[in-house]
Each structure stands twice: as C-alpha cells, then as structure tokens.
Amino acid sequence: MAHLETTAEMLRNRGVSRRDFLKFCAITSVALGLGPGSDLVMAEALSTKPRLPVLWINGLSCSCCTESFLRTAHPLATDIILAMIALDYQDTIMAAAGEQATAAYDEAISKYKGQYILAVEGNTPLNGQGMYCIDGGKPFMDKLARGVEHAKAVVAWGTCASWGCVQAASPNPTAATPLHKLFPNKPQLKVPGCPAIPEVMSAILAYIITYDRLPALDSQGRPEMFYGKRVHDQCYRRAHFDAGEYVESWDDEGARSGLCLYKMGCKGPTTYNACPATRWNNGVSFPIQSGHGCIGCSEQNFWDQGSFYDRITTIPHFGTNATAETVGVAAVAGVAAGVAVHGVASMIRHARCPEKKADTSASTTNTNDSNS
C-alpha cells in the first residue's frame, strides 16, 4: 500500500499557513453544508488522514459530469483535486493517452489497492460482447471490473452510471447497463443527474474524506442529504401550485409572472434532487428559475416517461387523494359548501329558538312601556 501525504502536509509543503488551512476547512465545510462544528472535524481529518485516492473512468457517456465537476465553485475544483483528493486517473482531462493512459490506470490500481474510490461516469454496454465501448483495445467492462475489484467503494456519477440514461432508453440496442446491476455487492452510491450538480459531487467527496464512510443513503442508494426532498417541495413556485395558478402556454402572462410550470410538464413533483437549494452556475439559477420545467433527469428511466412536456395527472395534493387537476374545483366547492353549511346552520338555529326571539321582542316592548 502506497503512503499518501495528508492534505495538511501537502498544503504546508506548498507554503500554506496553519491559519489559512483552518480558513480553508471553515469555508469548505460551510459551503458544503456539513453542519456546526464540521470545520473542526474536517481540520482534524485532513491533518491526520491521508488524501483520498480517486480513479475516475468513463464508459458510455457525453462526459457532462466531468464538465460539471470542473465547474465546482464551492470549493473550487482545483482545491479538491490539489488538496482534498489524489486524482491519479481521469481519462478525460489527463494528459496521457493510449497505452500510456492504460498503464497509468493499472499502476494506480496496484499502488492504492483497497484505498481508492472508483468514480464511474457513464454505463457499460453488454451486447456484442461489449464492442460498443472499447477502451484500450478491450471492452469497457474489462476496465471497469479491474477497477471495482480493488476499490474501497464505487461512486456512480450522473444518471448514466446510476440508471442508464439515454443510452439505456428503449429499445436499448447496446444493452447499456447501470453500475448497481453489474456489481450489486460492492459498496457504492448513486449521484444521479444529467449532469450531477457540481457542488453535490464535491460535497460527497468532502464527506467521505472527513468521516471515512459513505453518507447515509436512501432506499435507492442516493445520499439522503441531497436526494431526500422533491424538487417540488423546495421550489419557490410551490405557492402558485398550491393556489392553482399555472402557466398555460410559454408566452402567456403566467409565464412572464413566474407561475407554476406544472401544466407545462414540470416533473418536480416526482423528482428528488437538490437543484432548488444548491442551484447551478455558482448558485445563480436552476432550470425552473430559468423558466423551464424540471425534466426529472435524476430519476430512473426518465427518457422513457413520455414527452418532457406531458403533465403528470396523479400528483397528491395537500396530503389527500386530490390532484392538481381537481384542487381548483375542490377549493371552489369547499368555499361554496362552507357558505351553504353556514346558511343551513343559521336557519336551524333560528328555527330552534323562536321563543327566544319572541321573548326578546316582548322584553323590548316592556322596556319601552316602562320608559313611557
């Protein structure tokens, strides 16, 4: 097993002071939302634990997760690569190619056996004996299997590695297969999204480095801290959904005033991701804020769920069996029913108390007589 210097040692060798190191930990832990006191935990971890070796490989993909990760703003991708992890292999951005790259991969596996995280972007085609994705003259499955065998854990970057994405869409002629179906017994987590959110990717690496374990996962193997809530529940347009105020066409007044995009096909009510909270482009925006509905890119089989602009018609509303299609009518009916009930109750009350009304009238008459 290779000796890996700690992050603190690496920064000290580069002339970074202890004060700046602690500032780095504070800024990073706050930016990643790791909770109170996590900066001290992170400082301790980075001072005593070796840097995390990461080998990052690509199967059938467009490399959009790599592009996304390189645009991480908090912390910067350079801080992660140079300070927090030992990225010894990344076939998209590394300088080596061909046989030199293949040799670098095998050397990294041997050097960090049992220590490294294998980050997998893209999926694996199984048809045609794997001929649809050749890497180093061999099917990608061979490269993946070598990396998984000696990995400490495996991370599925993006929807391609997590669920299959567009390559696995019907009829899936290449038999593109997501990671968890190939190696179900290997510790792994999914970070779906097309692409995955850059700050989510960096936060997961920071968590693994700090606590030396995978974060808590949901039933589908996704980190709960980022995939525990629906886009719908975090969306700033949710109030318009609850009020039954929707965009009806892309150029109407509702679109200009920022009403709910549910009727335009928004999949936020069935999609679990951190887009509204973390946002994109250095926290500037996310698709719904830009005026387009969520297409559900982090969910399984999202390419096969029909048009992105088909609305979902069975969304539970207000914790009942009502849906967004009926809630407006139900609200009006509820108001009408309330008025009717109030009217009936008033009639019953007056019908039950005629004597009281008569007594009141008599009392008024007697009072007037006595005053006379």
C-alpha positions as a Markdown table, in Angstrom:
| # | Residue | x | y | z |
|---|---|---|---|---|
| 1 | Met | 0.0 | 0.0 | 0.0 |
| 2 | Ala | 1.3 | 3.4 | -1.0 |
| 3 | His | 1.9 | 6.1 | 1.5 |
| 4 | Leu | -0.2 | 9.2 | 0.9 |
| 5 | Glu | 0.5 | 12.5 | 2.5 |
| 6 | Thr | -2.2 | 14.3 | 4.3 |
| 7 | Thr | -3.9 | 17.4 | 3.0 |
| 8 | Ala | -2.3 | 19.4 | 5.7 |
| 9 | Glu | 1.1 | 18.1 | 4.8 |
| 10 | Met | 0.5 | 18.8 | 1.1 |
| 11 | Leu | -0.6 | 22.4 | 1.8 |
| 12 | Arg | 2.3 | 23.0 | 4.2 |
| 13 | Asn | 4.7 | 21.9 | 1.6 |
| 14 | Arg | 3.2 | 24.4 | -0.7 |
| 15 | Gly | 3.7 | 27.2 | 1.8 |
| 16 | Val | 0.1 | 27.4 | 3.1 |
| 17 | Ser | 0.0 | 28.6 | 6.8 |
| 18 | Arg | -2.0 | 26.8 | 9.6 |
| 19 | Arg | -4.3 | 29.8 | 9.8 |
| 20 | Asp | -5.1 | 29.6 | 6.0 |
| 21 | Phe | -5.6 | 25.9 | 6.4 |
| 22 | Leu | -8.2 | 26.3 | 9.1 |
| 23 | Lys | -9.9 | 29.0 | 7.0 |
| 24 | Phe | -10.0 | 26.6 | 4.1 |
| 25 | Cys | -11.7 | 24.0 | 6.3 |
| 26 | Ala | -14.2 | 26.5 | 7.6 |
| 27 | Ile | -15.1 | 27.8 | 4.2 |
| 28 | Thr | -15.3 | 24.3 | 2.7 |
| 29 | Ser | -17.5 | 22.8 | 5.5 |
| 30 | Val | -19.9 | 25.8 | 5.4 |
| 31 | Ala | -20.1 | 25.8 | 1.6 |
| 32 | Leu | -20.8 | 22.0 | 1.7 |
| 33 | Gly | -23.4 | 22.3 | 4.4 |
| 34 | Leu | -21.8 | 19.7 | 6.7 |
| 35 | Gly | -23.3 | 21.3 | 9.9 |
| 36 | Pro | -22.0 | 23.1 | 13.0 |
| 37 | Gly | -18.5 | 22.1 | 14.2 |
| 38 | Ser | -17.8 | 20.2 | 11.0 |
| 39 | Asp | -14.9 | 22.6 | 10.2 |
| 40 | Leu | -13.0 | 21.3 | 13.2 |
| 41 | Val | -13.9 | 17.7 | 12.3 |
| 42 | Met | -12.7 | 18.4 | 8.8 |
| 43 | Ala | -9.5 | 20.1 | 10.0 |
| 44 | Glu | -8.7 | 17.0 | 12.2 |
| 45 | Ala | -9.5 | 14.6 | 9.4 |
| 46 | Leu | -7.4 | 16.5 | 6.8 |
| 47 | Ser | -4.5 | 16.8 | 9.3 |
| 48 | Thr | -4.3 | 13.1 | 10.2 |
| 49 | Lys | -5.8 | 11.1 | 7.4 |
| 50 | Pro | -4.1 | 10.6 | 4.0 |
| 51 | Arg | -5.6 | 12.2 | 0.9 |
| 52 | Leu | -8.3 | 10.2 | -0.7 |
| 53 | Pro | -7.2 | 8.4 | -3.9 |
| 54 | Val | -9.8 | 8.7 | -6.7 |
| 55 | Leu | -9.7 | 6.9 | -10.0 |
| 56 | Trp | -12.3 | 8.4 | -12.4 |
| 57 | Ile | -13.3 | 6.4 | -15.5 |
| 58 | Asn | -15.8 | 6.9 | -18.3 |
| 59 | Gly | -18.0 | 4.4 | -20.2 |
| 60 | Leu | -20.9 | 5.3 | -22.5 |
| 61 | Ser | -21.3 | 9.0 | -21.7 |
| 62 | Cys | -21.0 | 12.5 | -23.1 |
| 63 | Ser | -18.6 | 13.5 | -20.2 |
| 64 | Cys | -21.1 | 16.1 | -19.0 |
| 65 | Cys | -20.4 | 15.1 | -15.3 |
| 66 | Thr | -16.7 | 15.7 | -15.8 |
| 67 | Glu | -17.6 | 19.1 | -17.3 |
| 68 | Ser | -19.9 | 19.8 | -14.4 |
| 69 | Phe | -17.3 | 18.8 | -11.7 |
| 70 | Leu | -14.7 | 21.1 | -13.3 |
| 71 | Arg | -17.2 | 24.0 | -12.7 |
| 72 | Thr | -17.5 | 23.4 | -9.0 |
| 73 | Ala | -17.4 | 26.8 | -7.3 |
| 74 | His | -17.6 | 25.9 | -3.5 |
| 75 | Pro | -14.9 | 24.7 | -3.1 |
| 76 | Leu | -13.1 | 25.2 | -6.5 |
| 77 | Ala | -12.4 | 22.0 | -8.4 |
| 78 | Thr | -8.7 | 22.9 | -8.2 |
| 79 | Asp | -8.9 | 22.9 | -4.4 |
| 80 | Ile | -10.5 | 19.5 | -4.4 |
| 81 | Ile | -8.1 | 18.0 | -6.9 |
| 82 | Leu | -4.9 | 19.5 | -5.5 |
| 83 | Ala | -5.7 | 19.5 | -1.8 |
| 84 | Met | -8.5 | 17.1 | -0.9 |
| 85 | Ile | -8.1 | 14.1 | -3.2 |
| 86 | Ala | -5.3 | 12.4 | -5.1 |
| 87 | Leu | -6.8 | 12.2 | -8.6 |
| 88 | Asp | -4.3 | 9.8 | -10.1 |
| 89 | Tyr | -6.5 | 8.9 | -13.1 |
| 90 | Gln | -9.2 | 10.8 | -15.0 |
| 91 | Asp | -9.2 | 9.8 | -18.7 |
| 92 | Thr | -11.0 | 12.9 | -19.9 |
| 93 | Ile | -8.7 | 15.6 | -18.6 |
| 94 | Met | -5.4 | 13.8 | -18.1 |
| 95 | Ala | -2.5 | 14.4 | -20.4 |
| 96 | Ala | -1.7 | 10.8 | -21.0 |
| 97 | Ala | -3.5 | 8.8 | -23.8 |
| 98 | Gly | -3.4 | 5.4 | -25.4 |
| 99 | Glu | -1.1 | 2.8 | -23.9 |
| 100 | Gln | 0.4 | 5.4 | -21.5 |
| 101 | Ala | -3.1 | 6.0 | -20.0 |
| 102 | Thr | -3.8 | 2.3 | -19.7 |
| 103 | Ala | -0.5 | 1.8 | -17.9 |
| 104 | Ala | -1.3 | 4.7 | -15.6 |
| 105 | Tyr | -4.7 | 3.2 | -14.7 |
| 106 | Asp | -3.2 | -0.2 | -13.9 |
| 107 | Glu | -0.4 | 1.4 | -11.9 |
| 108 | Ala | -2.9 | 3.4 | -9.8 |
| 109 | Ile | -4.9 | 0.3 | -9.0 |
| 110 | Ser | -1.8 | -1.5 | -7.9 |
| 111 | Lys | -0.5 | 1.5 | -5.9 |
| 112 | Tyr | -3.7 | 2.2 | -4.0 |
| 113 | Lys | -5.2 | -1.3 | -3.8 |
| 114 | Gly | -8.1 | -1.2 | -1.3 |
| 115 | Gln | -7.6 | 2.5 | -0.6 |
| 116 | Tyr | -9.2 | 4.3 | -3.6 |
| 117 | Ile | -12.6 | 5.4 | -4.6 |
| 118 | Leu | -13.6 | 4.4 | -8.1 |
| 119 | Ala | -15.7 | 7.2 | -9.7 |
| 120 | Val | -17.6 | 5.8 | -12.7 |
| 121 | Glu | -19.2 | 8.1 | -15.3 |
| 122 | Gly | -21.3 | 6.5 | -18.0 |
| 123 | Asn | -22.6 | 3.0 | -18.3 |
| 124 | Thr | -21.5 | -0.3 | -19.7 |
| 125 | Pro | -22.8 | -1.9 | -22.9 |
| 126 | Leu | -23.1 | -5.7 | -22.7 |
| 127 | Asn | -24.4 | -6.5 | -26.2 |
| 128 | Gly | -21.9 | -7.6 | -28.9 |
| 129 | Gln | -19.5 | -8.8 | -26.3 |
| 130 | Gly | -19.0 | -5.1 | -25.2 |
| 131 | Met | -17.9 | -3.9 | -28.6 |
| 132 | Tyr | -20.0 | -0.7 | -28.3 |
| 133 | Cys | -17.5 | 0.8 | -25.9 |
| 134 | Ile | -13.8 | -0.1 | -26.4 |
| 135 | Asp | -11.1 | 1.2 | -24.1 |
| 136 | Gly | -7.5 | 0.4 | -24.6 |
| 137 | Gly | -8.4 | -2.2 | -27.2 |
| 138 | Lys | -10.8 | -4.1 | -24.9 |
| 139 | Pro | -14.4 | -3.8 | -23.8 |
| 140 | Phe | -15.0 | -1.1 | -21.2 |
| 141 | Met | -16.4 | -3.9 | -18.9 |
| 142 | Asp | -12.9 | -5.3 | -18.5 |
| 143 | Lys | -11.5 | -1.9 | -17.4 |
| 144 | Leu | -14.5 | -1.4 | -15.0 |
| 145 | Ala | -14.2 | -4.8 | -13.5 |
| 146 | Arg | -10.4 | -4.3 | -12.8 |
| 147 | Gly | -11.2 | -1.0 | -11.0 |
| 148 | Val | -14.1 | -2.3 | -9.0 |
| 149 | Glu | -12.3 | -5.4 | -7.7 |
| 150 | His | -9.8 | -3.4 | -5.6 |
| 151 | Ala | -11.8 | -0.3 | -4.9 |
| 152 | Lys | -12.8 | 0.8 | -1.4 |
| 153 | Ala | -16.1 | 1.9 | -2.7 |
| 154 | Val | -17.7 | 2.9 | -6.0 |
| 155 | Val | -19.5 | 6.2 | -6.9 |
| 156 | Ala | -21.8 | 6.3 | -9.8 |
| 157 | Trp | -21.5 | 9.8 | -11.2 |
| 158 | Gly | -24.6 | 11.0 | -13.1 |
| 159 | Thr | -27.7 | 9.3 | -14.4 |
| 160 | Cys | -25.8 | 7.3 | -17.0 |
| 161 | Ala | -23.9 | 5.3 | -14.3 |
| 162 | Ser | -26.8 | 5.4 | -11.9 |
| 163 | Trp | -29.7 | 4.4 | -14.1 |
| 164 | Gly | -28.6 | 4.1 | -17.7 |
| 165 | Cys | -29.9 | 7.4 | -19.0 |
| 166 | Val | -30.3 | 8.0 | -22.8 |
| 167 | Gln | -28.0 | 5.1 | -23.8 |
| 168 | Ala | -30.3 | 2.6 | -21.9 |
| 169 | Ala | -33.5 | 4.2 | -23.2 |
| 170 | Ser | -35.9 | 1.9 | -25.1 |
| 171 | Pro | -35.1 | -0.2 | -27.1 |
| 172 | Asn | -31.6 | -0.1 | -25.6 |
| 173 | Pro | -29.8 | -1.8 | -28.6 |
| 174 | Thr | -26.4 | -1.9 | -26.9 |
| 175 | Ala | -27.8 | -3.3 | -23.6 |
| 176 | Ala | -26.3 | -0.3 | -21.7 |
| 177 | Thr | -26.4 | -1.3 | -18.0 |
| 178 | Pro | -26.1 | 0.8 | -14.9 |
| 179 | Leu | -23.4 | 0.1 | -12.3 |
| 180 | His | -25.5 | -1.3 | -9.5 |
| 181 | Lys | -26.8 | -4.1 | -11.7 |
| 182 | Leu | -23.3 | -5.2 | -12.6 |
| 183 | Phe | -21.7 | -5.2 | -9.1 |
| 184 | Pro | -24.6 | -5.3 | -6.6 |
| 185 | Asn | -22.4 | -6.5 | -3.7 |
| 186 | Lys | -19.8 | -3.7 | -3.9 |
| 187 | Pro | -20.3 | -0.7 | -1.6 |
| 188 | Gln | -21.5 | 2.1 | -3.8 |
| 189 | Leu | -23.6 | 5.2 | -4.0 |
| 190 | Lys | -25.5 | 6.9 | -6.8 |
| 191 | Val | -25.3 | 10.6 | -7.6 |
| 192 | Pro | -27.8 | 10.9 | -10.4 |
| 193 | Gly | -28.5 | 13.9 | -12.6 |
| 194 | Cys | -27.8 | 14.8 | -16.2 |
| 195 | Pro | -25.3 | 16.0 | -15.3 |
| 196 | Ala | -24.9 | 15.7 | -11.5 |
| 197 | Ile | -24.8 | 19.1 | -9.7 |
| 198 | Pro | -21.1 | 20.0 | -9.2 |
| 199 | Glu | -21.3 | 21.1 | -5.6 |
| 200 | Val | -23.1 | 17.9 | -4.8 |
| 201 | Met | -20.3 | 15.9 | -6.3 |
| 202 | Ser | -17.6 | 17.8 | -4.3 |
| 203 | Ala | -19.6 | 17.7 | -1.1 |
| 204 | Ile | -19.9 | 13.9 | -1.3 |
| 205 | Leu | -16.1 | 13.6 | -1.7 |
| 206 | Ala | -15.6 | 16.0 | 1.2 |
| 207 | Tyr | -17.9 | 14.0 | 3.4 |
| 208 | Ile | -16.1 | 10.7 | 2.6 |
| 209 | Ile | -12.7 | 12.3 | 3.3 |
| 210 | Thr | -13.9 | 13.8 | 6.6 |
| 211 | Tyr | -15.8 | 10.9 | 8.0 |
| 212 | Asp | -14.2 | 8.0 | 6.2 |
| 213 | Arg | -17.5 | 6.5 | 5.3 |
| 214 | Leu | -20.2 | 6.9 | 2.7 |
| 215 | Pro | -23.0 | 9.3 | 3.6 |
| 216 | Ala | -26.5 | 8.0 | 4.7 |
| 217 | Leu | -28.3 | 6.6 | 1.6 |
| 218 | Asp | -31.9 | 6.4 | 0.7 |
| 219 | Ser | -33.7 | 3.2 | -0.5 |
| 220 | Gln | -32.3 | 3.7 | -4.0 |
| 221 | Gly | -28.7 | 4.2 | -2.9 |
| 222 | Arg | -28.6 | 8.0 | -3.2 |
| 223 | Pro | -27.2 | 10.4 | -0.5 |
| 224 | Glu | -30.2 | 11.5 | 1.6 |
| 225 | Met | -28.6 | 14.9 | 2.3 |
| 226 | Phe | -29.1 | 15.8 | -1.4 |
| 227 | Tyr | -31.8 | 13.5 | -2.6 |
| 228 | Gly | -34.1 | 13.4 | 0.4 |
| 229 | Lys | -36.6 | 16.1 | -0.9 |
| 230 | Arg | -38.5 | 16.6 | -4.1 |
| 231 | Val | -37.7 | 19.5 | -6.3 |
| 232 | His | -41.4 | 20.4 | -6.0 |
| 233 | Asp | -41.2 | 20.8 | -2.2 |
| 234 | Gln | -38.2 | 23.1 | -2.4 |
| 235 | Cys | -39.4 | 25.1 | -5.4 |
| 236 | Tyr | -40.0 | 28.8 | -4.9 |
| 237 | Arg | -43.0 | 28.5 | -7.3 |
| 238 | Arg | -44.7 | 25.9 | -5.0 |
| 239 | Ala | -47.1 | 28.6 | -3.6 |
| 240 | His | -48.6 | 29.1 | -7.0 |
| 241 | Phe | -49.1 | 25.3 | -7.4 |
| 242 | Asp | -51.0 | 25.3 | -4.0 |
| 243 | Ala | -53.1 | 28.2 | -5.2 |
| 244 | Gly | -53.9 | 26.6 | -8.5 |
| 245 | Glu | -52.0 | 29.3 | -10.5 |
| 246 | Tyr | -50.3 | 27.8 | -13.6 |
| 247 | Val | -48.5 | 28.8 | -16.7 |
| 248 | Glu | -50.9 | 27.7 | -19.6 |
| 249 | Ser | -48.6 | 28.5 | -22.5 |
| 250 | Trp | -45.0 | 29.6 | -22.9 |
| 251 | Asp | -45.8 | 33.1 | -23.9 |
| 252 | Asp | -48.7 | 33.9 | -21.6 |
| 253 | Glu | -48.8 | 36.3 | -18.7 |
| 254 | Gly | -48.4 | 33.5 | -16.2 |
| 255 | Ala | -45.1 | 32.6 | -17.7 |
| 256 | Arg | -43.9 | 36.2 | -17.5 |
| 257 | Ser | -45.0 | 36.5 | -13.9 |
| 258 | Gly | -43.4 | 33.2 | -12.7 |
| 259 | Leu | -46.5 | 31.0 | -12.0 |
| 260 | Cys | -46.2 | 27.2 | -11.5 |
| 261 | Leu | -44.9 | 25.2 | -14.5 |
| 262 | Tyr | -46.8 | 22.0 | -13.7 |
| 263 | Lys | -49.2 | 22.2 | -16.6 |
| 264 | Met | -46.2 | 22.7 | -19.0 |
| 265 | Gly | -44.9 | 19.2 | -17.9 |
| 266 | Cys | -42.7 | 20.1 | -14.9 |
| 267 | Lys | -41.6 | 16.8 | -13.3 |
| 268 | Gly | -40.6 | 18.5 | -10.0 |
| 269 | Pro | -43.4 | 16.7 | -8.0 |
| 270 | Thr | -41.8 | 13.3 | -8.8 |
| 271 | Thr | -38.1 | 14.2 | -8.9 |
| 272 | Tyr | -35.7 | 14.1 | -5.9 |
| 273 | Asn | -32.7 | 16.4 | -6.2 |
| 274 | Ala | -31.1 | 19.5 | -4.6 |
| 275 | Cys | -31.4 | 21.8 | -7.7 |
| 276 | Pro | -33.6 | 24.4 | -6.0 |
| 277 | Ala | -31.4 | 24.5 | -2.9 |
| 278 | Thr | -27.9 | 24.2 | -4.4 |
| 279 | Arg | -28.7 | 25.6 | -7.8 |
| 280 | Trp | -26.2 | 25.8 | -10.8 |
| 281 | Asn | -23.7 | 28.2 | -12.2 |
| 282 | Asn | -22.2 | 29.2 | -8.9 |
| 283 | Gly | -25.6 | 29.2 | -7.2 |
| 284 | Val | -27.1 | 31.6 | -9.7 |
| 285 | Ser | -30.1 | 29.6 | -11.1 |
| 286 | Phe | -31.7 | 26.3 | -11.9 |
| 287 | Pro | -34.0 | 25.2 | -14.8 |
| 288 | Ile | -37.3 | 26.2 | -13.2 |
| 289 | Gln | -35.9 | 29.6 | -12.2 |
| 290 | Ser | -34.8 | 30.0 | -15.9 |
| 291 | Gly | -38.4 | 29.4 | -17.0 |
| 292 | His | -38.3 | 25.7 | -18.0 |
| 293 | Gly | -40.0 | 22.9 | -16.0 |
| 294 | Cys | -37.9 | 20.1 | -14.4 |
| 295 | Ile | -37.5 | 17.2 | -16.8 |
| 296 | Gly | -36.7 | 14.7 | -14.0 |
| 297 | Cys | -33.2 | 13.9 | -15.2 |
| 298 | Ser | -32.1 | 12.4 | -11.9 |
| 299 | Glu | -34.9 | 9.8 | -11.9 |
| 300 | Gln | -34.8 | 6.3 | -13.2 |
| 301 | Asn | -35.9 | 5.8 | -16.8 |
| 302 | Phe | -36.7 | 9.5 | -17.3 |
| 303 | Trp | -36.1 | 9.2 | -21.0 |
| 304 | Asp | -38.9 | 6.6 | -21.3 |
| 305 | Gln | -41.6 | 8.6 | -19.4 |
| 306 | Gly | -43.0 | 10.3 | -22.5 |
| 307 | Ser | -42.6 | 13.9 | -23.6 |
| 308 | Phe | -40.9 | 16.3 | -21.2 |
| 309 | Tyr | -44.0 | 18.5 | -21.7 |
| 310 | Asp | -46.6 | 15.9 | -20.8 |
| 311 | Arg | -48.1 | 16.8 | -17.4 |
| 312 | Ile | -48.4 | 14.3 | -14.6 |
| 313 | Thr | -52.1 | 13.9 | -13.7 |
| 314 | Thr | -51.9 | 11.9 | -10.4 |
| 315 | Ile | -50.0 | 14.2 | -8.0 |
| 316 | Pro | -51.3 | 14.0 | -4.4 |
| 317 | His | -52.2 | 17.5 | -3.1 |
| 318 | Phe | -52.2 | 18.7 | 0.4 |
| 319 | Gly | -51.7 | 15.2 | 1.7 |
| 320 | Thr | -55.0 | 14.0 | 0.3 |
| 321 | Asn | -56.0 | 12.0 | -2.7 |
| 322 | Ala | -56.9 | 15.2 | -4.6 |
| 323 | Thr | -54.7 | 16.1 | -7.6 |
| 324 | Ala | -53.6 | 19.3 | -9.2 |
| 325 | Glu | -56.3 | 18.7 | -11.8 |
| 326 | Thr | -59.1 | 18.8 | -9.2 |
| 327 | Val | -57.7 | 21.0 | -6.5 |
| 328 | Gly | -59.0 | 24.3 | -8.0 |
| 329 | Val | -62.5 | 22.9 | -8.4 |
| 330 | Ala | -62.3 | 21.3 | -4.9 |
| 331 | Ala | -61.3 | 24.7 | -3.4 |
| 332 | Val | -64.2 | 26.5 | -5.0 |
| 333 | Ala | -66.6 | 23.7 | -4.0 |
| 334 | Gly | -65.2 | 23.8 | -0.5 |
| 335 | Val | -65.9 | 27.6 | -0.2 |
| 336 | Ala | -69.4 | 27.1 | -1.6 |
| 337 | Ala | -70.1 | 24.2 | 0.8 |
| 338 | Gly | -68.9 | 26.3 | 3.7 |
| 339 | Val | -71.3 | 29.1 | 2.8 |
| 340 | Ala | -74.1 | 26.6 | 2.4 |
| 341 | Val | -73.4 | 24.9 | 5.7 |
| 342 | His | -73.2 | 28.3 | 7.4 |
| 343 | Gly | -76.6 | 29.2 | 5.9 |
| 344 | Val | -78.3 | 25.9 | 6.9 |
| 345 | Ala | -76.8 | 26.2 | 10.4 |
| 346 | Ser | -78.2 | 29.7 | 10.8 |
| 347 | Met | -81.7 | 28.6 | 9.6 |
| 348 | Ile | -81.7 | 25.6 | 12.1 |
| 349 | Arg | -80.5 | 27.9 | 14.9 |
| 350 | His | -83.3 | 30.3 | 14.3 |
| 351 | Ala | -85.9 | 27.5 | 13.8 |
| 352 | Arg | -85.0 | 26.0 | 17.2 |
| 353 | Cys | -85.2 | 29.3 | 19.1 |
| 354 | Pro | -88.5 | 31.1 | 18.1 |
| 355 | Glu | -89.4 | 31.6 | 21.7 |
| 356 | Lys | -86.2 | 33.4 | 22.4 |
| 357 | Lys | -86.8 | 35.7 | 19.6 |
| 358 | Ala | -90.4 | 36.3 | 20.8 |
| 359 | Asp | -89.1 | 36.9 | 24.4 |
| 360 | Thr | -86.6 | 39.3 | 23.1 |
| 361 | Ser | -89.3 | 41.3 | 21.3 |
| 362 | Ala | -91.6 | 41.2 | 24.3 |
| 363 | Ser | -88.8 | 42.4 | 26.5 |
| 364 | Thr | -88.0 | 45.2 | 24.2 |
| 365 | Thr | -91.8 | 46.2 | 24.2 |
| 366 | Asn | -91.9 | 46.1 | 28.0 |
| 367 | Thr | -88.8 | 48.2 | 28.3 |
| 368 | Asn | -90.3 | 50.8 | 26.0 |
| 369 | Asp | -93.6 | 50.8 | 28.0 |
| 370 | Ser | -91.8 | 51.3 | 31.3 |
| 371 | Asn | -89.8 | 54.1 | 29.8 |
| 372 | Ser | -93.0 | 55.7 | 28.8 |
